[in-house]
Amino acid sequence: THFAKKKRGVSILISKDVAFKLINKHADKLGRFLIIQCYLNNAPYTLVNVYGPHTNQVAFLAKIFQKLDKWRLGEVIMGGDTNFLLDTQLDALATATIATPTELSRETMVR
């Protein structure tokens, strides 16, 4: 995806050595996520890359998972930067201004 202010944008790179067939893609207008339905070496996959906002992370991830319920093809591989802290004790730079997930969103991220 592309965003004019250069503050966000995501991409998915596929090696030229992998047999790749694009089925469909969905790019967020704000450059926050990219979802690709494809075949990699003849196996179906949904590839997702995200760049989450610094606020409202739970709502953002809920939006992604709603889209995945409709767009899922085969195995899902999701990566990127959610701007989420799963454990504030493990992140030495954690501050009170960064949201942490609820148990529900943590379970959703693990599924």
HELIX and SHEET records of a PDB file:
HELIX    1   1 GLN A   57  TRP A   71  1                                  15    
HELIX    2   2 GLU A  103  VAL A  110  1                                   8    
SHEET    1   A 4 PHE A  20  ALA A  27  0                                        
SHEET    2   A 4 PHE A  33  LEU A  40 -1                                        
SHEET    3   A 4 ALA A  43  TYR A  51 -1                                        
SHEET    4   A 4 GLU A  75  ASP A  81  1                                        
END                                                                             
